[in-house]
Amino acid sequence: MPYLNVRGVEHYYEWISTSDRFSLDGTPISDKPTLVFIHGWAGSTRYWVSTARSLAQEFDCLLYDMRGFGRSQLPRPVPSAVTALGYELESYADDLAILLDALQLQRVYLNAHSTGASIAVLFINRFSERVEQAILTCSGVFEYNESAFKLFHQASQYVVSFRPGWLLKLPGAARLFMLRFLRRSIPGSAQRDFLEDYIAADYEAALGTVYTAVSERAAEVMPQQFAQLQVPVLLISGEYDQIIPPKLGEQAAALSRRITQIIMSNTAHFPMLEDPETYLQQVRQFCGFLNPLGDQQHGRSGSGGRTIIMRALHAFTPILILASAS
C-alpha cells in the first residue's frame, strides 16, 4: 500500500485509474484530469472507492486518508511537531496541498464529503489556482448556539472515548451505528467499514476535528469562505440528511453565484452510496460529461444553528445506546 510522509505522518493514498501506464511513484500517466476524494469525520477513503471506480472512465481518481484517520494513523508516541500541527481544518487543507506537491499534481478536481467538504472549501480559497471544479457532498453553513455547541462537544467527548473493538463482534452494531446517517440501505460490508473506521480513528484527531469543525469560529469563518469561492462548485445535499440538512446547503449556496445546489430525493448523509446512479449522473453532468438531466429539486426547508446541532446529537444516539448496554 502506498504512503507519503506529510509533515511527520504517513498518509495512505491510492489511485483508481483505467490507465495502463504509471510513473515510478504509481501516478497514472494519462490525459485524464485528476479527481481527488476527501472523506469526512472519522471515515476513510474506503467509502469513496465505489464512486471512484465508477468515475475512472472520466478521471484518474486519487483517494487518501486524512491525518489521524483510516490508514493515516498518527505515530506513537505522537511527536511534538505533529501535535503542534493542531486539528484546525485549515491544517488539513495544507496537508492536501503538500500531498499534491509530492505527487506533482498542479491542478485537480475535488469531491469532498461532510467535514471533508469544509476542508475542500478552505483548500480552494487557499489554492484556487489548483482547482478546476469541486463537488461538495452534504455540506453547508450553520449558526453558532453556545448551549447547543457545548452539549454537542460534551457528547462528542464521550462518543470518541467509547470505541471498544468488541463493537465489531456485536450483531447488528454496524447497522445500528449507521441508522441515523441513511435513508436507504447500503451493503452490510459498507456499514461495517464505517464502524471499523470510526473505531480506528486516532483519539486526538477525532476529538480535535469535532472541536474545530463544530465551533463558534467555524460558524463565523465558513460562511465567509463559501462567499469567497471563485471556482465552479456543485453542492449535493441529501433530502433527509439529519447531520447537514439541505437547508444548510441552501444557505451556503446563497452566499456565492459559483455554487449550484441539487437535492437528491430519498437520500440522507451518504447519497453517493444510497443512490449511486443519480449521484454519478449529477457529477458527470456538472463536469461536462453528460447532457442536463432535467428537473431537480431545490430549496427544501431545513433548520438553523441549534436544530442542526441537536440533530447531530441524535446521530450519536445509537452509540450511546451501545455504551449503556455494555
C-alpha positions as CSV (number, residue, x, y, z in Angstrom):
1,M,0.0,0.0,0.0
2,P,1.5,3.4,-1.0
3,Y,2.2,6.0,1.7
4,L,3.6,9.5,1.6
5,N,5.0,11.3,4.6
6,V,3.2,14.6,5.1
7,R,4.5,16.7,8.0
8,G,5.6,13.7,10.0
9,V,2.6,11.5,9.4
10,E,2.5,8.6,6.9
11,H,-0.5,9.3,4.7
12,Y,-2.2,6.4,2.9
13,Y,-3.3,7.1,-0.7
14,E,-4.4,5.1,-3.7
15,W,-5.1,5.6,-7.3
16,I,-8.1,4.2,-9.1
17,S,-7.5,4.6,-12.8
18,T,-8.0,2.8,-16.1
19,S,-4.5,3.8,-17.3
20,D,-2.1,1.1,-18.2
21,R,0.9,3.3,-17.7
22,F,2.2,4.6,-14.3
23,S,5.2,6.6,-13.1
24,L,7.6,5.3,-10.6
25,D,5.6,6.6,-7.7
26,G,2.4,5.0,-9.0
27,T,0.8,8.1,-10.5
28,P,-1.2,7.2,-13.7
29,I,0.2,8.5,-16.9
30,S,-2.8,9.7,-19.0
31,D,-4.5,12.7,-20.4
32,K,-7.4,12.4,-18.0
33,P,-7.9,15.1,-15.3
34,T,-7.3,14.1,-11.6
35,L,-10.3,13.9,-9.2
36,V,-9.3,14.0,-5.5
37,F,-11.7,12.5,-3.0
38,I,-11.8,13.8,0.6
39,H,-13.6,11.8,3.3
40,G,-15.5,13.1,6.3
41,W,-15.1,12.9,10.1
42,A,-13.9,9.5,11.4
43,G,-14.1,8.0,7.9
44,S,-11.6,6.9,5.3
45,T,-11.1,6.5,1.6
46,R,-13.0,3.2,1.7
47,Y,-16.4,4.7,1.3
48,W,-15.3,6.6,-1.8
49,V,-13.9,3.5,-3.6
50,S,-17.2,2.5,-5.4
51,T,-17.7,6.1,-6.6
52,A,-14.1,6.4,-7.8
53,R,-14.4,3.2,-9.7
54,S,-17.5,4.4,-11.5
55,L,-15.8,7.7,-12.5
56,A,-12.5,6.1,-13.6
57,Q,-13.5,6.3,-17.2
58,E,-13.6,10.1,-16.9
59,F,-10.9,10.7,-14.3
60,D,-7.8,9.4,-12.7
61,C,-9.1,9.2,-9.1
62,L,-6.8,9.9,-6.1
63,L,-8.1,8.8,-2.7
64,Y,-6.3,9.4,0.6
65,D,-6.9,9.1,4.3
66,M,-6.5,12.3,6.2
67,R,-4.2,12.7,9.2
68,G,-5.3,10.6,12.1
69,F,-8.0,8.7,10.2
70,G,-8.2,5.4,8.3
71,R,-4.8,4.1,7.5
72,S,-3.1,7.5,8.1
73,Q,-2.5,6.8,11.8
74,L,-0.5,9.2,14.0
75,P,2.9,7.9,15.0
76,R,3.2,6.7,18.6
77,P,4.2,8.4,20.8
78,V,2.9,11.5,18.9
79,P,5.9,13.8,18.2
80,S,5.7,17.3,19.4
81,A,6.0,18.6,15.8
82,V,2.9,16.6,14.9
83,T,0.9,17.8,17.9
84,A,1.8,21.3,17.0
85,L,0.0,21.0,13.7
86,G,-3.3,21.0,15.6
87,Y,-6.6,20.0,14.2
88,E,-7.9,23.2,12.6
89,L,-9.5,22.4,9.3
90,E,-7.0,24.8,7.6
91,S,-4.2,22.5,8.7
92,Y,-5.9,19.6,6.8
93,A,-6.1,21.8,3.7
94,D,-2.4,22.4,4.0
95,D,-1.8,18.6,4.3
96,L,-3.6,18.1,1.0
97,A,-1.5,20.8,-0.7
98,I,1.7,19.1,0.4
99,L,0.4,15.7,-0.7
100,L,-0.4,17.1,-4.2
101,D,3.0,18.7,-4.4
102,A,4.7,15.3,-3.6
103,L,2.7,13.7,-6.4
104,Q,3.4,16.6,-8.7
105,L,-0.2,17.4,-9.3
106,Q,-0.7,21.0,-10.1
107,R,-4.4,21.2,-10.9
108,V,-7.2,18.9,-9.9
109,Y,-10.9,18.4,-9.4
110,L,-12.2,17.8,-5.8
111,N,-15.0,15.6,-4.5
112,A,-15.4,16.1,-0.7
113,H,-17.9,14.9,1.8
114,S,-19.2,16.4,5.1
115,T,-16.3,17.7,7.2
116,G,-14.1,17.0,4.2
117,A,-16.2,19.4,2.2
118,S,-15.4,22.2,4.7
119,I,-11.7,21.3,4.2
120,A,-12.2,21.4,0.5
121,V,-13.7,24.9,0.7
122,L,-10.7,26.1,2.7
123,F,-8.3,24.5,0.2
124,I,-10.0,26.1,-2.7
125,N,-9.7,29.6,-1.2
126,R,-6.1,29.0,-0.2
127,F,-5.0,27.4,-3.6
128,S,-7.7,28.4,-6.1
129,E,-5.3,28.2,-9.0
130,R,-5.0,24.4,-8.3
131,V,-8.7,23.6,-8.5
132,E,-10.7,23.2,-11.7
133,Q,-14.1,22.4,-10.2
134,A,-15.4,20.9,-6.9
135,I,-18.2,18.7,-5.8
136,L,-19.2,19.2,-2.1
137,T,-21.4,16.3,-0.9
138,C,-23.5,17.1,2.2
139,S,-22.1,20.4,3.2
140,G,-23.5,23.7,4.5
141,V,-23.2,26.5,7.0
142,F,-24.7,26.8,10.5
143,E,-25.2,29.5,13.1
144,Y,-23.5,29.4,16.5
145,N,-25.5,28.5,19.5
146,E,-23.5,28.4,22.7
147,S,-25.6,25.9,24.7
148,A,-26.1,23.5,21.8
149,F,-22.5,23.5,20.9
150,K,-21.4,22.9,24.5
151,L,-23.8,19.9,24.7
152,F,-22.6,18.6,21.4
153,H,-18.9,18.8,22.5
154,Q,-19.7,17.0,25.7
155,A,-21.5,14.2,23.9
156,S,-18.7,14.0,21.3
157,Q,-16.1,13.6,24.0
158,Y,-18.0,10.6,25.4
159,V,-18.6,9.1,21.9
160,V,-15.0,9.4,20.9
161,S,-13.9,7.9,24.2
162,F,-16.2,4.9,23.8
163,R,-14.9,2.9,20.9
164,P,-14.2,-0.6,22.1
165,G,-13.1,-3.1,19.4
166,W,-15.7,-5.6,20.6
167,L,-18.4,-3.5,18.9
168,L,-17.3,-5.1,15.7
169,K,-18.3,-8.5,17.1
170,L,-21.7,-7.3,18.3
171,P,-24.5,-8.5,15.9
172,G,-26.3,-5.5,14.3
173,A,-23.8,-3.0,15.7
174,A,-22.8,-1.6,12.3
175,R,-26.4,-1.3,11.2
176,L,-27.3,0.5,14.4
177,F,-24.3,2.7,14.1
178,M,-25.3,3.8,10.6
179,L,-29.1,4.2,11.4
180,R,-29.2,8.0,11.6
181,F,-26.9,8.5,8.6
182,L,-29.0,6.7,6.0
183,R,-32.4,6.9,4.3
184,R,-31.8,4.0,2.1
185,S,-29.9,0.8,2.9
186,I,-26.4,0.2,1.8
187,P,-24.5,-3.1,1.8
188,G,-23.7,-4.6,5.2
189,S,-20.0,-4.7,4.3
190,A,-20.0,-0.9,3.8
191,Q,-21.7,-0.4,7.1
192,R,-19.1,-2.5,8.8
193,D,-16.3,-0.4,7.1
194,F,-17.8,2.7,8.6
195,L,-17.8,1.2,12.1
196,E,-14.2,0.0,11.7
197,D,-13.0,3.4,10.6
198,Y,-14.8,5.1,13.5
199,I,-13.2,2.7,15.9
200,A,-9.7,3.1,14.3
201,A,-9.6,6.9,14.2
202,D,-7.0,8.4,16.4
203,Y,-8.5,9.9,19.5
204,E,-6.6,13.2,19.1
205,A,-7.8,13.7,15.5
206,A,-11.3,12.5,16.1
207,L,-11.9,14.8,19.0
208,G,-9.8,17.7,17.7
209,T,-11.7,17.9,14.4
210,V,-15.1,17.8,16.3
211,Y,-14.0,20.8,18.3
212,T,-12.8,22.7,15.2
213,A,-15.4,21.8,12.7
214,V,-18.3,22.5,15.0
215,S,-17.3,25.7,16.8
216,E,-18.0,29.4,17.1
217,R,-15.0,30.1,14.9
218,A,-16.3,27.7,12.2
219,A,-19.8,29.2,12.3
220,E,-18.1,32.6,11.7
221,V,-15.4,31.6,9.2
222,M,-17.2,29.1,6.9
223,P,-19.9,31.5,5.5
224,Q,-17.1,33.9,4.6
225,Q,-15.2,31.0,2.9
226,F,-18.2,30.0,0.9
227,A,-18.7,33.6,-0.2
228,Q,-15.1,33.8,-1.4
229,L,-15.3,30.8,-3.7
230,Q,-14.0,31.5,-7.2
231,V,-14.3,28.1,-8.9
232,P,-17.5,26.3,-10.0
233,V,-18.9,24.2,-7.2
234,L,-21.7,21.6,-7.2
235,L,-23.2,21.1,-3.7
236,I,-25.1,17.8,-3.4
237,S,-27.5,17.5,-0.4
238,G,-29.5,14.5,0.8
239,E,-33.2,15.3,1.2
240,Y,-33.4,13.5,4.5
241,D,-29.9,14.3,5.8
242,Q,-30.1,14.7,9.6
243,I,-26.5,15.7,10.0
244,I,-26.4,18.5,7.5
245,P,-29.9,19.2,6.4
246,P,-30.4,20.6,2.8
247,K,-31.4,24.0,4.2
248,L,-27.8,24.5,5.4
249,G,-26.6,23.7,2.0
250,E,-29.1,26.2,0.6
251,Q,-27.7,28.8,2.9
252,A,-24.2,28.1,1.7
253,A,-25.2,28.2,-1.9
254,A,-26.9,31.6,-1.4
255,L,-23.5,33.0,-0.5
256,S,-21.9,32.5,-3.9
257,R,-23.0,32.5,-7.5
258,R,-20.4,29.9,-8.2
259,I,-22.3,27.3,-6.2
260,T,-25.1,25.2,-7.7
261,Q,-27.0,23.1,-5.2
262,I,-29.1,20.0,-6.0
263,I,-31.0,17.9,-3.5
264,M,-31.1,14.2,-4.1
265,S,-34.5,12.8,-3.1
266,N,-34.9,9.9,-0.7
267,T,-31.3,10.0,0.5
268,A,-29.6,11.2,3.6
269,H,-25.9,11.7,4.6
270,F,-24.4,9.4,2.0
271,P,-26.2,10.0,-1.2
272,M,-23.3,8.6,-3.3
273,L,-23.9,5.2,-1.6
274,E,-27.7,5.4,-1.2
275,D,-28.4,6.3,-4.8
276,P,-25.2,6.0,-6.8
277,E,-26.8,6.1,-10.2
278,T,-28.3,9.5,-9.7
279,Y,-25.3,10.8,-7.8
280,L,-22.9,9.8,-10.7
281,Q,-25.2,11.4,-13.2
282,Q,-25.1,14.7,-11.4
283,V,-21.4,14.6,-11.1
284,R,-20.8,13.7,-14.7
285,Q,-23.3,16.4,-15.8
286,F,-21.6,19.1,-13.7
287,C,-18.2,18.1,-15.0
288,G,-19.3,18.2,-18.6
289,F,-19.6,14.5,-19.4
290,L,-23.4,14.4,-19.7
291,N,-26.2,16.5,-21.0
292,P,-28.5,18.1,-18.4
293,L,-30.9,15.6,-16.7
294,G,-33.9,17.9,-16.4
295,D,-35.9,18.7,-13.3
296,Q,-34.1,18.7,-10.0
297,Q,-35.2,19.6,-6.5
298,H,-34.1,22.9,-5.0
299,G,-34.6,24.8,-1.8
300,R,-36.0,22.3,0.7
301,S,-36.8,23.5,4.1
302,G,-34.2,22.8,6.8
303,S,-33.1,24.1,10.2
304,G,-31.0,26.7,12.0
305,G,-27.9,26.5,14.2
306,R,-29.4,25.0,17.3
307,T,-31.5,22.4,15.4
308,I,-28.6,21.2,13.3
309,I,-26.5,20.5,16.4
310,M,-29.4,18.7,18.1
311,R,-29.9,16.5,15.0
312,A,-26.2,15.7,15.0
313,L,-26.6,14.8,18.7
314,H,-29.3,12.4,17.7
315,A,-26.9,10.7,15.3
316,F,-24.8,9.8,18.4
317,T,-27.8,8.0,20.0
318,P,-27.0,4.5,18.6
319,I,-23.5,4.8,20.1
320,L,-24.8,5.9,23.4
321,I,-27.3,3.0,23.5
322,L,-24.4,0.6,22.9
323,A,-22.5,2.2,25.7
324,S,-25.3,1.9,28.2
325,A,-25.7,-1.7,27.3
326,S,-22.1,-2.5,27.9
